[in-house]
Amino acid sequence: MPAFDLIDRIRSRLDELNRSERKVADVILNDPAAATGMSIATLAQAAAVSEPTVNRFCRNFDAKGYPDFKIKLAQSLAGGTPYVSRSVERDDDASSYGDKIFGATIAALDDARRALDAKRVERAVDYLIQAKQISFFGLGASGPVAQDAQHKFFRFNLPVTAYEDVLMQRMVAAATHTGDVIVIVSYTGRTRELVEIARVARDNGAIVLGITAPDSPLAHECTETLEVITPEDTDVYMPMTSRMIHLALIDVLATGVTLRRGEDFLPHLKKIKDSLQATRFPARED
């Protein structure tokens, strides 16, 4: 049955659910939009049930798990403000849309935290710590994420650059060699140019790390991926929660590299911080 019938399916099957699953359904039906922004722990708490009960409820509606269920639920909602956010309505005031955006972001980050694969993070850090040079690629809303990564990683005494121009990305990929690492940030993983660029870089011997959607065309071309699963449809809405998750993953990778460098590397980081002191007014003590 199509995803957009999910809410009707839940309503029609209420009598079939056991007592605990009915509590989950009641919370979702009471505010489906809010439910799409909840972590599994938040939903379980709101329904006064266990997390396994929530997962069992999701599987009853042909979802692989809670993240997949949230995606189907988001797709079933006709509300929201197109090209802005699925979390808000046109008549929301500042208090409402501010609370919804922060709530959706917090929930999405919590879901991403739970889904984070530590082994994949370790492998990605392994590649980064051994890199001769690192390039970060991002287009559109992912471009600022690539720039933020450059800002974090230049501290590691490695040649680090960020590119938001697809022609530059193609040329850099064509010029890569064994020992180079390219990190490609793409929420959908379906941008044709980035998929081709990843293939070119791999053919030249470079390591390609993807921060992208699982099982996407880009993921299939990468050496290693950190997968991002959120119910945000960036084909319709402005990228919001997905971008925040990408930024957090860059921080995770930068932290991993810092820790691998060990305590002997800390004086170098301190020297960079100290260089900024003369550019700032003293902090107020009151």
N, C-alpha and C positions, 0 to 999 in steps of 0.2 A: 504494500500500500504506500502511496506517495508520502514523502516527509511532511507535506503541508497538512496532512490529515492527523498528525500525531496527537494534537490536543483533543480532537474529537474522539480518537481511539481511546485515549485515557478516560474521557468522560463516559464513553459507552461501555467500558469494561470495569467500572468501579465495583459492581456487585461481584465480579469474579476475583477480586483481590482479597488477600487475607487482611487481617486487622492492621498489621504493621505497614504493609504496602499501601493500604488505603490512606494511611497518615501521610506517606510520601506524596501520593497523588493529590491529596487535599492541599498541601503546601504549594505544589507546582501549579495547580489549577487556580489557586487563590491569586497568584501573581506570576504568570509564566515568564514575563520579561525579567523579573528579579531572579527567578530560578536559574535563568541562563547565566547569571553572573555569580552564582553561589559555588563554592567548592563543595566537594562531596561531604566534608566534615560539617560545613555550615548547614547544608540541607538536612543531613542526618540529625543534627542538633535541633533544627527548627521543627522536624517531624517527630522528635523524641524516639528515634530508632537508631539502629546500628548502621555503620557504613556498609557491611555486607548486605543488609536489607535493601539499601539504596541500589547497590549493584545488581541484586536479584531483580528488583523492580525494573531497572533499565533493560536487562536482558529479556524480560517479559514483553518488551516492546521492540524487539529485534535490533537492539543496540549492542555493540561489542563490549561496552562498558560505559562508565559515567561520562567521560569526555565525548564519546561518540553520541551518546544520548543528548548531551547539551547542544551539540551541533545540529542534530535533527530537530530539537526543540526550537532553536534559534531560527532554523529554516521555516518552521511552521508558523512563525509569527509574522503577521502582515503589518504590524505596528512599527513604531520607530520613525525616525526622520531620514528618508533616503539621502545618501551622500553626506550625512553627518554622523549619526550613531544609531544603532538598533536599540540602545539603552534608553533613549529619551524620546519624548513626544513633543509635538509642535507647541503645545500650550504649557509646557513645564516652565516654572519660574527658576530663578538662579539657585534657590535652595534645593529644588528638586533635581535639576540636571547636574548640579555640582555634586550632590550626594550620589547620584546614580553613576556618574563617570568615575568618581573615586572608588565606589563600591565595586564596580565592574573590574576596575584595574587591580584592586586588592585581591579579588577572587581569582582573576586570571593568573596573577603572579603566584598565588598559593597553589593553584592547580599545576602550573609549570614547575614549581618547586617539588611537588610530589612526584611528578612524572620524570624529573631529571635523572638521566642514566649516568651514574657516577663513573662507570667503566668507560663510557664514551667520552666523558669529560677528561679522564686521565689520558686516554689515547690522543685526544686533540691537544692536550698540553704537551704530551711527548713530542708530537710533530712540531709544535710552536717553539719549544725550548731548543730544538735541534736545527731550526731554520737558519738559512744563510740570509734570507730577507723575507719580509712578510708584506703582502699587499691585501688590503681590504676593499672589496667591491660591493657597491650597493646602488640601486637605482630608485628614483622616486623617494618614498618615505624611508626607504632603507639607506639612502645616501647619508643622512646625518648620523645613522648608527655606525656606518663605516668611518666617518670622520671622528666620532667619539672613540672608536677603537684605536685609531691612529694616535689620538691624544693620550690614551692609556699606554699603548705599547711602545711609543718612542723612548720611554724611560729605560728600556731593557738593553740599551747599547746594541740595537739591531737596526738595520735599514728598514724603516716602516713607512709605507705610503698608503693613502686612501684615494680611490678613484670613483667618481660619480658619473663620468662620461663614458658611454658605451664604446666609443671608438678608441679611447685610451685603454680601456679594459681589454679590448681585443688585441691591441698592440702589445700590451704588457704580457698577456697570456701567451702570445706568439713568441715572446722573447724570454720566457722562463726556462729554467734548467733544473736538473736534479738538485734538490736541497732547498729550492724555493717553495714557499707556502703561500697559497692564495685562499683567503677566507671570503666566501660569497654569502651575503645576507639577502634572503628573499623569502618573504612570508609564504607566498603561494608556491614557489618553486616551479612556476609555469611560464616564466618569462623566457621566450625563445632565445634571445641573445645571450642571456646568462647561462643557459643550458649548453649552448654551443661554445661559449667561452670556457666553461668548465672542461669540456671535452678537449679543446685545443690545449689547455694547460696540462691536462693529464697526459696527453700524447707527447708533450715535450718533457715529461718526467717530473713535473711539479706535483706537490701534494695539494689537493683541493679539499678544504673543509667547508661544509655547508651548514649555515644556520637557517633552517628551512622546514617545510612541511614534510612529514613522513611519506614515503612511497611516491614522491613527486618526481617529475622528469629530472629536476636538478639533483635531487637526492641520489638518483641512480648513477649520476656522473661523478659524484664526489668520492673521495678517498674515505672520508668519515663525516658523519653529520651529527649535529645536535638538533633534535626534532622539536618543533613547536606545534602544539595542538591547542587552538582556541576556537570558539564558535564565531569569531569575527569574520564576516564576509566582506573582504576588502574590494570585491568587484562592485559592491553597492555602497558600502559605508567608508568613511574616512578612517585610515589606519590609526588605531589608538592603543588598545591593550596589547596587540601583537608587537608594536614598536617598543613598548615598555619591557616586554619579555626579552626581546632581542638585546636591549641595553643591559639588562640584568645578566644575560648570558655572556656578554662581552666582559662584564665585571668578574664573573666567575672564572673565565679563562685567564684574565689578567692576574687575578689573585693566585690561580694555580701556578702560573709562570713565576710570579714573585716568590712563592713559597719554595719552588724548586731551586731558585737561585741561592737560597740559604741566607744566613745572617750576614755573611761577608758582603752581600750585595746591598744591605741596608744603608751603609754610609753614602753610597751613590744616590739612592733615593732621597736621603736627607739633604744632600748637596743641592739637588734640584729644588726641593721645597725651600731651602734657605735662600736660594737665589731670588725668590719672590718677596722676601721680607721688605726690601727697600721700596717696593712698588705699592705698599699698602700703608694706610694710616693705622696707628696703633689701635688695638681692640679696646673698646670701652670697658672699664672695670666696674661700672655701677650696675 
